[in-house]
């Protein structure tokens, strides 16, 4: 039996300061990120979330589609972070650790975070994050953080090599509402650190879920490709790579461990 979130969201009872104070819930919607954009244009409160049982046009990074059937958690968080644009990546990092902490609390399973934003279990993707930023030169005006977690839903046959669900890895169904609640509370806490520019806090937790330091990687982004050994991540979430042509800082791309 796949659990529907309808009518249950009022049980969330969050212990949070900003995130999740206002919730827009849909049985079916094209994309929660898209609806969140509309709400941002109406100046909706910071921390508002949009959640749907099903997305018909779920979107992933690089305009890929994101399969979003019943049983998964598909939601977007609206933020107005008063931080410099270069720190944008830290928002996604805060989101990925929030999901990882919630998964660990509920199932005891330790996720791995694959730079920049994938949350993995047994090397397969269980959660993806699409952060859409709107910034001017000085600051990020708004951020829509779209989070998709395969919870109790079936994973498409053609994605089975690269994706998994929590149910599959845990061995039984996971309560979506509890996972949502914990993720939002963690995000609220981690976002607070970001707001006071405590990136070290986010980075330390992020690194505890990542095994990237010291790894040789290949990163491709559009027409560029870069190979190097990961030395660290900098204060803006860029990867610091030691390459044959010296040190390079990389913000985006698809990563392969060599
Ligand atoms: C990725 O490519 O890994 C990011 C996937 C993000 C999916 C989530 S589901 C909720 C929100 N709404 C969307 O259309 N996408 C994000």
Boltz pocket constraint, residues with backbone or C-beta under 6 A from the ligand:
constraints:
  - pocket:
      binder: B
      contacts: [[A, 30], [A, 31], [A, 32], [A, 33], [A, 34], [A, 55], [A, 57], [A, 58], [A, 59], [A, 60], [A, 61], [A, 62], [A, 64], [A, 66], [A, 68], [A, 73], [A, 74], [A, 75], [A, 76], [A, 117], [A, 118], [A, 127], [A, 128], [A, 129], [A, 130], [A, 146], [A, 147], [A, 148], [A, 149]]
      max_distance: 6.0
